[in-house]
């Protein structure tokens, strides 16, 4: 039985990865390791919490001694590292927390894994350290087509056919150029992971993904926040003119990519994971309003007046777009949903799971699991 630690497994992306691995690999022992900070919510995994191959461990990834002991006690074979502080606005206000968790936390995991795996007779054979990063480490892309007239395409179209607002993508060889404390901390952690391969021979993989969306996302992020605000007819604060462009990836497609790369990706490689879905923020907001209003039986466009333009945030990158061609070519992965399909599923989920959303926004989710797990 392989023992796999998934850090940040109570978070948004992490919970989808934990669920996938627990259900797909009953022969694995899956350890969900999470510090349960504000964005960690064990209610995200209520459907699998009693599975025999699932275990939750509350731990701060910066606690080197505790993690090293866990590596030894549980005989850990692989680490899928998702735990991170990830909200750009929070990083601008509190960069030290982001440096501690994203940089020192990653270094703590790497060193503990190194010491344990090197102590084994087989050393690194059959072991893997998989680090999940972000497209924000690359900086920003130029906007050469601000109107963004998108041609009709499918997920199988060539990367060039997916370009909507510019002439280039982020590729695996794109030079790092982070612009926020969050992206700078993630870039540093990426460098440490690669350095542990080059220096010690640790079997590492790094992936950089685009913006994720879907069920169980903490409602400080744009899509769940705005769905909830539209539902309650609260203002929708849009930075600047809403013209910043992001590439959107449905979270279950990302989880599938992580599964594939963990098992079949080449050691020391980097893979970019994107949805080939470039959208302006303001167009996303309008799509959300249209979809929520329709599903709630409101008049179409009734809540467009909720849009409120606010001062742009510092260091706000104009455009991100990921080229996933390498992942498609080498491992056969491709996104299953275009944004219009994914956003319909996502809006329906949040409207159908209003108790989950209300518990998160009220903070009740933390008190329930603190009592349940005596933590």
Secondary structure, DSSP 4 states (H G I P E B T S, - for coil): --EEEEETTTSHHHHHHHHHHHHH-TTSEEEEEE---TT--GGGGTTTTT-TTEEEEE--TT-HHHHHHHHHHHT--EEEE------HHHHHH-HHHHIIIIIIHHHHHHHHHHHHHHTSTTTTTT-EEEEEEEGGGG-----S-TT--PPP--TTS-HHHH--SSS--B-TTPPP---SHHHHHHHHHHHHHHHHHHHH---EEEEEE-EEESTT--TTSHHHHHHHHHHHT--EEEETTS--EEEEEEHHHHHHHHHHHHHHSPTT-EEEE--S-EEEHHHHHHHHHHHHHHHTTPPTTTTGGGEEEEPPPTT--SB--B--HHHHHHH----S--HHHHHHHHHHHHHHTHHHHHHHHHTHHHHHHHHHHT-
